[in-house]
């Protein structure tokens, strides 16, 4: 395949994003009206849980229930779009944007792009991971675009068999790495888990030469020979 010289930006199709907004808005409007009907019923009962909030809802005109639900649905659609991955490639750099965070890597630092289930992984030349993101993009299109710009692509993670399920005190890891993984596991299991904390701990582990991925709130790890010292270009 001839090498592409023009930058390419991959994002989820406009129609798919629009469909998310429409479906979320319609569902929100329906839920808003149903909440109004439920509140009307609750206030007629001699005793009912959440009767105070129900009375507040009934004080709002019925048409407004649709509007409030619609607004909530649009907010859900915005969050879904905010979490979409955008990938930009040219012959000198790779850029990934998700959840308002931008990562930029020089071509010489990228070894291969690969797929791991529904995630897109960018591997560095040291064997570590530069990026790992949930990806709603068409992987065939991603693979074609990556190779068109002269980068390497793999349909699977070449290091997938090296990952081990992490348990406290896992042999082969330093005390510092195990301590970071313990803190990260606690954050993953928390109902109000902070994505920023999870990400920062992942980056700290990368500096120690430990690659970590998550499956159903369980951590799987592998080690690299040369820890990654450089941060991605911001």
C-alpha positions in Angstrom: 0.0 0.0 0.0 1.5 3.4 -1.0 2.4 5.6 2.0 0.0 8.5 2.7 1.5 12.0 3.0 -1.6 13.8 4.2 -2.7 13.8 7.9 -5.7 11.5 8.6 -8.2 12.0 11.4 -10.4 9.1 12.4 -13.5 9.6 14.5 -16.8 7.8 14.9 -19.2 8.6 12.0 -21.3 11.7 12.3 -24.5 9.6 11.9 -23.6 7.3 14.8 -22.9 10.3 17.1 -26.2 12.0 16.0 -28.0 8.7 16.6 -26.6 8.6 20.2 -28.0 12.1 20.8 -31.4 11.4 19.3 -31.9 8.1 21.2 -30.6 9.5 24.5 -32.9 12.6 24.1 -35.9 10.5 23.3 -35.3 8.1 26.1 -34.7 11.0 28.5 -38.0 12.6 27.5 -39.9 9.4 28.0 -38.3 8.8 31.4 -39.1 12.4 32.4 -42.8 12.0 31.6 -42.9 8.6 33.3 -41.3 10.1 36.4 -44.1 12.7 36.4 -46.8 10.1 36.2 -45.2 8.1 39.0 -45.0 11.2 41.1 -48.7 11.9 40.5 -49.5 8.4 41.7 -47.3 8.6 44.8 -48.8 11.8 46.1 -52.3 10.1 46.2 -51.1 7.4 48.6 -51.5 7.8 52.3 -47.9 6.9 52.8 -45.2 6.4 50.2 -41.4 6.7 50.1 -39.9 9.9 48.6 -43.3 11.6 48.9 -41.6 15.0 49.3 -39.6 14.8 46.0 -42.8 13.4 44.3 -44.8 16.5 45.5 -42.0 18.7 44.0 -42.2 16.9 40.7 -46.0 17.3 40.5 -45.7 21.0 41.1 -43.9 21.2 37.7 -46.2 21.4 34.7 -46.4 18.1 32.8 -44.9 19.5 29.5 -41.8 20.5 31.5 -41.2 16.8 32.4 -40.5 16.2 28.8 -38.1 19.1 28.6 -36.2 18.1 31.7 -35.9 14.5 30.5 -34.8 15.7 27.1 -32.1 17.9 28.6 -30.9 15.0 30.7 -30.8 12.8 27.6 -28.8 15.3 25.7 -26.3 15.5 28.6 -25.9 11.7 28.4 -25.3 12.0 24.7 -22.6 14.7 25.3 -20.9 12.4 27.8 -20.9 9.6 25.3 -19.4 11.8 22.6 -16.8 13.1 25.1 -15.7 9.5 25.7 -15.2 8.7 22.0 -11.7 8.2 20.8 -10.3 10.4 18.0 -7.1 9.3 16.3 -4.9 11.6 14.2 -2.0 10.3 12.2 0.6 11.8 10.0 4.0 10.7 8.9 5.8 12.2 11.9 3.4 12.0 14.9 0.4 10.1 16.3 -2.2 11.9 18.3 -5.0 10.4 20.4 -7.8 12.4 22.1 -10.3 11.0 24.5 -12.2 12.5 27.5 -10.5 15.8 26.8 -7.0 14.4 27.2 -4.6 14.7 24.3 -1.6 12.3 23.8 1.0 12.9 21.1 3.8 10.5 20.2 6.7 10.9 17.8 6.9 8.4 15.0 10.2 7.0 16.2 8.7 6.2 19.6 5.9 4.0 18.2 6.6 0.4 17.5 3.2 -1.0 16.5 -0.6 -0.4 16.8 -2.7 -3.3 17.8 -6.1 -4.4 18.9 -6.9 -6.0 22.2 -10.6 -6.8 22.2 -12.4 -3.5 22.0 -9.3 -1.5 22.9 -6.7 0.2 20.7 -3.2 -0.2 22.0 -0.1 1.8 20.9 3.1 0.0 21.8 6.5 1.7 22.2 9.9 0.7 21.0 10.8 -0.5 24.5 7.9 -3.0 24.6 5.8 -0.8 26.9 2.4 0.7 26.2 2.2 4.3 25.1 -1.6 4.3 25.1 -4.5 1.9 25.7 -8.1 3.2 25.0 -11.6 1.9 24.6 -12.2 2.3 20.9 -15.5 2.5 19.0 -13.8 3.1 15.6 -13.9 0.5 12.9 -10.7 -1.5 13.4 -10.4 -2.4 9.7 -10.4 1.2 8.9 -7.9 1.9 11.7 -5.6 -0.8 10.4 -5.7 0.5 6.8 -5.0 4.0 7.9 -2.2 3.1 10.2 -0.4 1.0 7.5 -1.1 3.7 4.9 1.0 6.1 7.0 3.8 3.5 7.3 3.2 2.4 10.9 3.0 -1.3 11.8 -0.3 -3.0 12.7 -1.1 -6.2 14.5 -4.6 -7.7 14.9 -3.7 -8.9 18.4 -1.4 -7.7 21.2 1.9 -9.4 20.6 2.5 -9.5 24.4 -0.9 -10.8 25.3 0.5 -14.1 26.7 2.9 -12.3 29.0 0.1 -10.8 31.2 -0.5 -12.3 34.6 -3.4 -11.7 37.0 -2.1 -9.4 39.7 -2.5 -10.5 43.3 -1.0 -8.7 46.3 2.7 -9.6 46.6 2.9 -11.0 43.1 6.5 -12.4 42.6 8.7 -10.6 40.1 7.4 -7.2 41.0 9.1 -4.7 43.2 7.6 -3.6 46.5 6.9 -0.2 45.0 5.1 -1.7 42.0 3.0 -3.9 44.3 2.1 -0.9 46.4 1.0 1.1 43.4 -1.1 -1.8 42.1 -2.7 -2.2 45.5 -3.7 1.5 45.5 -4.9 1.2 42.0 -7.0 -1.9 42.7 -8.7 -0.1 45.6 -9.5 2.8 43.2 -10.9 0.4 40.6 -13.1 -1.3 43.1 -14.5 1.9 44.5 -18.0 2.8 43.3 -16.9 6.4 42.9 -13.6 5.4 41.3 -11.6 8.3 39.9 -10.4 7.7 36.3 -7.7 10.3 36.8 -6.2 8.4 39.8 -6.4 5.1 37.9 -4.6 6.7 34.9 -1.9 8.4 36.9 -1.1 5.2 38.8 -0.9 3.4 35.5 1.7 5.9 34.3 3.7 5.6 37.5 3.8 1.8 37.0 5.0 2.3 33.4 8.0 4.3 34.8 8.8 1.2 36.9 8.6 -1.0 33.8 5.2 -2.5 34.6 2.4 -2.6 32.0 -1.1 -3.0 33.4 -4.5 -3.6 31.8 -7.9 -4.0 33.4 -10.6 -6.7 32.8 -13.7 -6.5 35.0 -12.0 -4.6 37.7 -9.1 -7.1 37.8 -5.6 -6.0 36.9 -3.3 -8.0 34.6 0.4 -7.1 34.5 3.6 -7.7 32.5 7.0 -6.3 32.8 9.3 -4.7 30.3 13.1 -4.7 30.2 13.6 -1.0 29.9 11.1 1.2 31.8 9.6 4.1 29.9 11.2 7.3 31.1 9.8 9.8 28.6 6.3 11.2 28.8 4.3 11.6 25.6 4.4 14.9 23.9 1.5 17.0 25.2 
